Amino acid sequence: MELYQTNYLYVILFLLLGIALPVGALLFGKLIRPHNPYPAKLETYESGILPTGEAQVRFKIAYYIIALEFVIFDVETIFFYPWAVAFDELGWFGLNAMLIFIFILAVGLAYSWKKKVLEWN
């Protein structure tokens, strides 16, 4: 029983340190950095060029959809690695599970293709 309490103590200590160290570093930085705001410092920075136009520019929704689909298929590849490593132990069950996973992603890709989301104009 004492062994388990020691393990919980380590976990709690780790969590407290994981919270205290970043918060402490941010507070320490706030205390020692100079605070001297002036109008030029508060302007939007555009790589050394004077800002022109409005700060809020509307982007086409296609950018976001392409980025979202990229993230989905990028995460898909992360799921392939553990499956490939444990392929021998998983057997037919693992193969069927991965085929179902690929089928669901293929249906999503076909839907996107049918809605012409992937066409760039």
C-alpha positions in Angstrom: 0.0 0.0 0.0 2.8 2.4 0.8 4.3 1.8 -2.7 1.1 3.1 -4.3 1.0 6.2 -2.1 4.6 6.9 -3.1 3.7 6.7 -6.8 0.8 9.1 -6.3 3.1 11.4 -4.5 5.4 11.4 -7.5 2.6 12.1 -9.9 1.2 15.0 -7.7 4.7 16.4 -7.4 5.2 16.2 -11.1 1.9 18.0 -11.8 2.6 20.7 -9.3 6.1 21.3 -10.8 4.6 21.2 -14.3 2.2 24.0 -13.4 4.5 26.0 -11.1 7.5 26.2 -13.4 5.8 27.9 -16.4 3.7 30.2 -14.2 6.8 31.1 -12.2 8.8 31.8 -15.3 6.0 34.0 -16.7 5.7 35.9 -13.4 9.4 36.4 -13.1 9.6 37.7 -16.7 6.8 40.1 -16.0 8.6 41.4 -12.9 12.0 42.0 -14.5 11.1 43.2 -18.0 10.8 47.0 -18.7 7.3 48.4 -19.2 7.5 51.3 -21.5 4.6 51.4 -24.0 4.6 54.2 -26.6 2.5 54.5 -29.8 5.2 53.2 -32.2 5.6 50.1 -30.1 1.9 49.4 -30.0 1.5 49.5 -33.9 1.0 46.3 -35.9 4.3 45.0 -37.2 4.4 43.9 -40.8 8.1 42.9 -41.4 9.3 46.5 -41.2 6.8 47.9 -43.7 4.2 50.5 -42.6 0.8 48.8 -42.2 -1.7 49.6 -44.8 -5.4 48.8 -45.0 -7.5 47.1 -42.3 -6.2 44.6 -39.9 -9.0 42.2 -40.5 -8.7 40.7 -44.0 -11.2 38.1 -45.1 -9.8 34.9 -46.5 -11.5 32.4 -48.7 -13.1 29.5 -46.9 -11.2 27.1 -49.2 -8.0 27.8 -47.3 -9.5 26.6 -44.1 -11.1 23.5 -45.6 -7.9 22.5 -47.3 -6.0 23.0 -44.1 -8.6 21.0 -42.1 -8.4 18.1 -44.6 -4.6 18.2 -44.4 -4.8 17.9 -40.6 -7.3 15.0 -40.8 -5.1 13.0 -43.2 -1.9 14.0 -41.4 -3.4 12.5 -38.1 -4.4 9.5 -40.1 -0.8 8.7 -40.8 0.0 8.9 -37.1 -2.4 6.0 -36.5 -0.7 3.9 -39.1 2.6 3.7 -37.3 1.5 1.8 -34.1 -0.7 -0.4 -36.2 2.2 -1.3 -38.5 4.5 -2.0 -35.5 1.9 -4.3 -33.9 0.7 -5.8 -37.1 1.9 -9.4 -36.2 0.2 -9.3 -32.7 -3.1 -7.9 -34.0 -3.7 -10.4 -36.7 -6.9 -10.3 -38.7 -8.7 -8.1 -36.1 -6.1 -5.4 -36.6 -6.3 -5.6 -40.3 -10.1 -5.4 -40.3 -10.0 -2.4 -37.9 -7.5 -0.6 -40.1 -9.5 -1.3 -43.2 -12.6 0.1 -41.6 -10.6 3.2 -40.5 -9.4 3.7 -44.1 -12.9 3.1 -45.5 -14.3 5.8 -43.3 -11.6 8.3 -44.3 -12.1 7.3 -48.0 -15.8 8.1 -47.7 -15.0 11.5 -46.2 -12.5 12.1 -49.1 -15.1 11.0 -51.7 -17.7 13.4 -50.1 -15.2 16.3 -50.2 -14.4 15.4 -53.8 -18.1 15.2 -54.8 -18.8 18.6 -53.2 -15.8 20.0 -55.2 -14.0 21.2 -52.0 -10.7 20.2 -53.3 -10.9 22.3 -56.5 -8.8 25.4 -56.4 -10.1 28.4 -58.3 
